[in-house]
Amino acid sequence: MEAPPGEAMRIGLDVSPLVGTRAGVGIYVERLVKALIAASPQHRYYLYAPGPLPGSDIAVFDAFANAKLVRCPALLMGCRARWDRVDLFHGMNYKLRGWGRYGGVVTIHDLALDRIPQQSRKLFGQNRSFLRSRRTALRASRVIVVSQHTASDVAELYRVPRERIAVVPNGAGGDFYPITDKRVVDSVKVRYGLQRGDFVLATGGAQPRKNIVRVIEAFGRVPELRERFHLVVVGGLERGGDALYEVVARFGLQSAVVFPGHVPPEDLRALYSACALFVFPSLYEGFGMPVLEAMACGAPVICSNTSALPEVAGGMAILVEPTSVEAIAAAMAKVLSDKDVRDELRRGGLARARTFTWERAAGELLEVYAGLARDAACVSDAH
């Protein structure tokens, strides 16, 4: 999607998630910012980071004539944005630390901790974080969300007027595409001890919201699955891993279930490409990037029929009730026993993933920026 026409703007972006270990939101910021800068050479971007970025990022951003990396402590971003005379400031991860003459934009990725309360690791608990995020959302000129479902959550829980919420879905692609080189796939299988060859893949580790306990239990209830396939669970086990080990022991699945922990993107890409099935019955997702990643690699997908997942899957996945072990088991057995179903899901998933691009996301976000500029011009003309 081409950038909308309009005046050149000075846009401040809080790219704090690019600092440190690159995880889900960090990948979102990296992909979207690069697409934004490339799509709109007429704008000048100030990328505010509270710490050093990897050298590869610095090289990429320095290659753009319309982007400037600015090292700036989080508490001083607002002052620096005023110094740089930005027209718009975009906080890309719940916080809005600056403001421009056309206002401020904040991205809310999901309200998972508010919808599914759990013990908070935050110093003052989740309630204080909820109130702070709600104040930020109410103050922002626009709230960017990644799905219609999250838009509804923000409107309901934060009481933000729906007309001030803009839906800009995530992109797919980048690191995720089908791996067809058998040597690459075989080396990954050997690395993670997948002697059986065929395997079911799940991601999310021990996060309770990812619902992996039920995945393991469903896998263990179907004899033809537990005897022929591995179940590979990617993700950290630091918090809550005991619950996963307990269900593995209860069903005698020690030789069938593999916990590789966190894996590098190139290995995850190969696992997605080689798996017989990807299972993601998460209890809540504001978007559900793993579903798109799996589809982009050609994996057949089973996912939840709740939160944003049906919206992202777009009819190209088998949907299940995530709290029903029986439903998950039946869906797994159905897909793995029917090659025609698997092939249809693979083809449909690949086509679905291609509709989500970072270029499209950048274009839609630029329309939001341009709309705020037009609104400000109208107010100015009225006076």
C-alpha positions as CSV (number, residue, x, y, z in Angstrom):
1,M,0.0,0.0,0.0
2,E,1.4,3.4,-1.0
3,A,1.8,6.1,1.6
4,P,-1.1,8.6,1.6
5,P,-0.3,12.0,0.2
6,G,0.2,14.9,2.6
7,E,2.7,17.3,4.1
8,A,6.1,16.2,5.2
9,M,6.1,15.6,9.0
10,R,8.7,15.1,11.7
11,I,7.7,11.9,13.5
12,G,9.1,10.7,16.8
13,L,9.0,6.9,17.5
14,D,9.7,5.4,20.8
15,V,11.7,2.3,19.8
16,S,12.5,1.1,23.3
17,P,11.6,-2.5,22.5
18,L,14.6,-2.7,20.1
19,V,17.0,-2.4,23.0
20,G,18.1,-5.7,24.6
21,T,16.8,-9.2,23.7
22,R,14.6,-9.0,20.6
23,A,11.2,-10.7,21.4
24,G,7.7,-10.4,20.1
25,V,7.1,-6.6,20.5
26,G,10.7,-5.9,19.5
27,I,10.2,-7.8,16.2
28,Y,7.0,-5.9,15.7
29,V,8.8,-2.5,16.2
30,E,11.7,-3.5,14.0
31,R,9.6,-4.7,11.0
32,L,7.1,-1.9,11.2
33,V,9.6,1.0,11.6
34,K,11.7,-0.2,8.7
35,A,8.6,-0.4,6.5
36,L,7.4,3.0,7.7
37,I,10.7,4.7,6.9
38,A,10.9,3.0,3.5
39,A,7.3,3.8,2.5
40,S,7.4,7.5,3.3
41,P,10.7,9.3,2.3
42,Q,8.9,12.6,2.6
43,H,8.8,12.3,6.4
44,R,11.6,12.7,8.9
45,Y,11.8,10.0,11.6
46,Y,13.4,10.4,15.0
47,L,14.0,7.0,16.6
48,Y,14.3,7.4,20.4
49,A,16.0,4.5,22.1
50,P,17.0,4.4,25.8
51,G,20.0,2.2,25.2
52,P,22.3,0.9,22.4
53,L,20.9,-1.0,19.4
54,P,22.6,-3.9,17.7
55,G,25.1,-2.9,15.0
56,S,23.0,-4.5,12.3
57,D,20.1,-2.2,13.2
58,I,22.3,0.9,13.3
59,A,23.6,0.1,9.9
60,V,20.1,-0.4,8.5
61,F,18.6,2.8,10.0
62,D,21.7,4.9,9.1
63,A,21.2,3.8,5.5
64,F,17.9,5.7,5.4
65,A,18.3,9.4,4.7
66,N,15.1,10.2,6.5
67,A,15.8,8.5,9.8
68,K,17.9,9.5,12.8
69,L,18.7,7.3,15.8
70,V,18.6,9.2,19.1
71,R,20.0,7.7,22.3
72,C,17.7,9.2,25.0
73,P,16.7,8.1,28.5
74,A,13.0,7.2,28.7
75,L,12.2,9.9,31.1
76,L,13.7,12.6,28.8
77,M,12.0,11.5,25.5
78,G,9.3,14.1,25.8
79,C,11.9,16.9,26.2
80,R,13.9,15.6,23.4
81,A,10.8,15.3,21.1
82,R,10.1,19.0,21.8
83,W,13.7,19.9,21.1
84,D,13.4,18.0,17.7
85,R,10.1,19.8,17.1
86,V,8.3,16.6,16.1
87,D,4.8,16.9,14.6
88,L,3.7,13.5,16.0
89,F,5.0,11.2,18.7
90,H,4.2,7.5,18.6
91,G,4.8,5.3,21.6
92,M,4.9,1.8,20.1
93,N,4.5,-0.3,23.3
94,Y,1.8,0.9,25.8
95,K,3.7,4.1,26.9
96,L,3.4,7.6,25.4
97,R,6.5,9.5,26.6
98,G,6.3,12.4,24.2
99,W,3.9,14.6,22.2
100,G,3.9,16.6,18.9
101,R,2.0,19.5,17.6
102,Y,-0.5,17.1,16.0
103,G,-0.6,15.0,19.1
104,G,0.5,11.6,20.3
105,V,-0.2,8.0,19.3
106,V,0.1,4.9,21.4
107,T,0.1,1.2,20.4
108,I,-1.8,-1.2,22.7
109,H,-0.9,-4.8,21.7
110,D,-3.3,-6.7,23.9
111,L,-5.0,-6.7,27.3
112,A,-4.1,-10.2,28.2
113,L,-3.1,-9.5,31.8
114,D,-6.4,-7.7,32.4
115,R,-8.5,-10.3,30.7
116,I,-6.8,-13.3,32.3
117,P,-5.4,-12.1,35.7
118,Q,-2.4,-13.9,37.0
119,Q,0.3,-13.3,39.5
120,S,2.1,-10.1,38.3
121,R,5.8,-9.8,38.2
122,K,5.5,-6.0,38.2
123,L,6.6,-4.1,41.3
124,F,3.2,-2.7,42.2
125,G,1.0,-5.4,40.6
126,Q,-1.1,-5.4,37.5
127,N,-3.8,-3.1,38.8
128,R,-1.5,-0.1,38.8
129,S,-0.3,-1.0,35.3
130,F,-3.9,-1.2,34.1
131,L,-4.7,2.3,35.4
132,R,-1.5,3.8,33.9
133,S,-2.2,2.2,30.5
134,R,-5.8,3.3,30.7
135,R,-4.8,6.9,31.4
136,T,-2.3,6.8,28.5
137,A,-5.0,5.4,26.1
138,L,-7.5,8.1,27.1
139,R,-4.9,10.8,26.7
140,A,-3.6,9.7,23.3
141,S,-4.9,11.3,20.1
142,R,-5.2,7.8,18.6
143,V,-4.8,4.3,20.0
144,I,-3.3,1.8,17.6
145,V,-4.4,-1.8,18.1
146,V,-3.5,-4.9,16.1
147,S,-6.9,-6.5,15.8
148,Q,-10.6,-5.8,15.9
149,H,-10.7,-7.9,19.1
150,T,-8.2,-5.8,20.9
151,A,-10.1,-2.7,19.7
152,S,-13.2,-4.0,21.4
153,D,-11.2,-4.7,24.6
154,V,-9.7,-1.2,24.6
155,A,-13.1,0.3,24.1
156,E,-14.7,-1.8,26.8
157,L,-12.0,-1.9,29.5
158,Y,-10.4,1.5,29.0
159,R,-13.5,3.3,27.9
160,V,-11.8,4.8,24.9
161,P,-14.2,6.1,22.2
162,R,-14.2,3.7,19.3
163,E,-13.6,6.5,16.8
164,R,-10.2,7.1,18.5
165,I,-9.1,3.6,18.0
166,A,-7.4,2.5,14.7
167,V,-6.8,-1.1,13.8
168,V,-3.5,-1.8,12.1
169,P,-2.9,-5.6,11.8
170,N,0.7,-7.0,12.1
171,G,2.6,-8.2,9.1
172,A,4.0,-11.6,8.3
173,G,7.0,-12.6,6.2
174,G,10.5,-11.5,7.1
175,D,12.0,-14.5,8.9
176,F,9.1,-16.8,8.1
177,Y,8.8,-18.7,4.8
178,P,8.7,-22.4,3.8
179,I,12.0,-24.3,4.1
180,T,12.2,-26.9,1.4
181,D,15.8,-28.0,1.7
182,K,15.7,-31.5,3.3
183,R,19.2,-31.2,4.6
184,V,18.3,-28.1,6.6
185,V,15.2,-29.7,8.0
186,D,17.0,-33.0,8.8
187,S,19.8,-31.1,10.6
188,V,17.3,-29.4,12.8
189,K,15.5,-32.6,13.6
190,V,18.8,-34.2,14.6
191,R,19.7,-31.2,16.7
192,Y,16.6,-31.5,18.8
193,G,16.5,-35.3,19.0
194,L,13.4,-35.9,16.8
195,Q,14.1,-39.5,16.0
196,R,10.5,-40.3,15.0
197,G,10.7,-37.8,12.1
198,D,7.1,-36.7,12.2
199,F,6.2,-34.2,14.9
200,V,3.5,-31.8,16.1
201,L,4.7,-28.3,17.1
202,A,3.4,-26.0,19.8
203,T,4.9,-22.7,21.0
204,G,4.5,-20.7,24.2
205,G,6.5,-22.7,26.7
206,A,5.1,-22.7,30.2
207,Q,3.1,-19.5,30.0
208,P,-0.3,-20.6,31.4
209,R,-2.2,-18.5,28.8
210,K,-0.6,-20.5,26.0
211,N,-2.5,-23.6,27.3
212,I,0.3,-26.1,26.7
213,V,-0.8,-28.4,29.5
214,R,-4.0,-29.2,27.6
215,V,-2.1,-29.7,24.4
216,I,0.1,-32.3,26.1
217,E,-2.9,-34.0,27.6
218,A,-4.8,-34.1,24.3
219,F,-1.7,-35.5,22.6
220,G,-1.4,-38.2,25.3
221,R,-5.0,-39.2,24.9
222,V,-4.7,-40.3,21.2
223,P,-2.6,-43.5,21.0
224,E,-1.7,-43.2,17.3
225,L,-0.3,-39.7,18.0
226,R,1.7,-40.6,21.1
227,E,3.2,-43.7,19.5
228,R,4.1,-42.2,16.1
229,F,4.7,-38.5,16.6
230,H,6.8,-36.3,18.7
231,L,5.3,-33.2,20.4
232,V,7.7,-30.3,20.3
233,V,7.0,-27.5,22.7
234,V,9.1,-24.4,22.0
235,G,9.5,-21.7,24.6
236,G,10.8,-21.0,28.1
237,L,10.0,-23.3,31.0
238,E,11.4,-21.0,33.7
239,R,8.0,-20.1,35.2
240,G,5.4,-22.9,35.4
241,G,7.5,-25.7,33.8
242,D,6.6,-28.1,36.6
243,A,3.0,-28.3,35.4
244,L,4.1,-29.4,31.9
245,Y,6.5,-32.0,33.3
246,E,3.8,-33.4,35.6
247,V,1.3,-34.0,32.7
248,V,4.1,-35.6,30.6
249,A,4.9,-38.0,33.5
250,R,1.2,-38.7,34.1
251,F,0.7,-39.8,30.5
252,G,4.1,-41.5,30.2
253,L,5.2,-39.2,27.4
254,Q,8.8,-38.7,28.4
255,S,10.1,-40.2,25.1
256,A,7.5,-38.4,22.9
257,V,7.5,-34.8,24.2
258,V,10.5,-32.6,23.5
259,F,11.2,-29.2,25.2
260,P,14.0,-27.4,23.2
261,G,13.4,-24.2,25.1
262,H,13.9,-20.9,23.1
263,V,15.2,-21.6,19.6
264,P,16.7,-19.2,17.1
265,P,14.5,-17.9,14.3
266,E,16.2,-20.0,11.6
267,D,15.5,-23.2,13.6
268,L,11.9,-22.1,14.4
269,R,11.4,-21.4,10.7
270,A,12.5,-25.0,9.9
271,L,10.3,-26.5,12.6
272,Y,7.3,-24.6,11.3
273,S,8.1,-25.8,7.8
274,A,8.6,-29.4,8.7
275,C,5.9,-30.0,11.3
276,A,2.9,-32.2,10.5
277,L,0.7,-29.8,12.4
278,F,1.0,-26.6,14.4
279,V,-1.3,-26.4,17.5
280,F,-2.0,-23.0,19.2
281,P,-5.0,-23.2,21.5
282,S,-4.1,-20.1,23.4
283,L,-6.6,-18.8,26.0
284,Y,-6.2,-15.2,24.8
285,E,-4.3,-13.4,22.1
286,G,-4.4,-9.8,21.1
287,F,-3.3,-10.9,17.6
288,G,-1.6,-14.3,17.5
289,M,1.7,-13.9,15.5
290,P,2.6,-17.6,15.8
291,V,-0.5,-18.6,13.8
292,L,0.7,-16.3,10.9
293,E,4.3,-17.4,11.2
294,A,3.2,-21.1,11.0
295,M,1.0,-20.4,8.0
296,A,3.7,-18.4,6.3
297,C,5.9,-21.5,6.5
298,G,3.2,-23.8,5.2
299,A,2.2,-25.5,8.4
300,P,-1.4,-26.7,8.8
301,V,-2.8,-25.0,11.9
302,I,-5.2,-25.7,14.8
303,C,-5.9,-22.7,17.0
304,S,-8.5,-21.4,19.5
305,N,-11.9,-20.1,18.5
306,T,-11.6,-17.2,21.0
307,S,-10.0,-13.7,21.2
308,A,-8.3,-12.5,18.0
309,L,-7.3,-15.9,16.7
310,P,-10.3,-16.6,14.4
311,E,-9.9,-13.1,13.0
312,V,-6.2,-13.8,12.1
313,A,-6.8,-17.3,10.9
314,G,-9.5,-16.1,8.5
315,G,-11.1,-19.5,8.0
316,M,-7.7,-21.1,7.1
317,A,-7.3,-23.0,10.4
318,I,-9.2,-25.6,12.4
319,L,-10.7,-23.7,15.3
320,V,-11.2,-25.4,18.7
321,E,-12.6,-24.6,22.1
322,P,-9.3,-24.1,24.0
323,T,-10.6,-25.3,27.4
324,S,-11.7,-28.7,26.0
325,V,-9.0,-31.3,25.9
326,E,-11.4,-33.6,24.0
327,A,-11.9,-31.0,21.3
328,I,-8.1,-30.4,20.9
329,A,-7.5,-34.1,20.8
330,A,-10.2,-34.7,18.2
331,A,-9.0,-31.9,15.9
332,M,-5.4,-33.2,16.1
333,A,-6.4,-36.7,15.3
334,K,-8.6,-35.5,12.4
335,V,-5.9,-33.4,10.8
336,L,-3.1,-35.9,11.2
337,S,-5.1,-38.7,9.8
338,D,-6.3,-36.9,6.7
339,K,-3.7,-35.7,4.1
340,D,-6.3,-33.9,2.1
341,V,-7.2,-31.8,5.1
342,R,-3.6,-31.0,5.8
343,D,-2.9,-30.1,2.2
344,E,-5.9,-27.8,2.2
345,L,-4.8,-26.1,5.4
346,R,-1.3,-25.6,4.1
347,R,-2.5,-24.0,0.8
348,G,-5.1,-21.8,2.6
349,G,-2.7,-20.8,5.3
350,L,0.1,-19.7,2.8
351,A,-2.5,-17.6,0.9
352,R,-3.8,-16.1,4.2
353,A,-0.3,-15.2,5.5
354,R,0.4,-13.4,2.2
355,T,-2.4,-10.9,2.9
356,F,-0.6,-9.6,6.0
357,T,2.5,-7.6,5.1
358,W,4.5,-5.0,7.0
359,E,4.2,-2.7,3.9
360,R,0.4,-2.8,4.3
361,A,0.7,-2.1,8.0
362,A,3.0,0.8,7.4
363,G,0.5,2.2,4.8
364,E,-2.4,2.0,7.2
365,L,-0.4,3.6,10.0
366,L,0.6,6.4,7.7
367,E,-3.1,7.0,7.0
368,V,-3.6,7.5,10.7
369,Y,-0.7,10.0,10.9
370,A,-2.1,11.9,7.9
371,G,-5.6,11.9,9.4
372,L,-4.2,13.5,12.6
373,A,-2.4,16.2,10.6
374,R,-5.6,16.9,8.7
375,D,-7.6,17.2,11.9
376,A,-5.1,19.6,13.3
377,A,-5.2,21.7,10.1
378,C,-9.0,21.8,10.3
379,V,-8.9,23.0,13.9
380,S,-6.4,25.6,13.0
381,D,-8.5,26.9,10.0
382,A,-11.5,27.1,12.3
383,H,-9.7,29.5,14.5
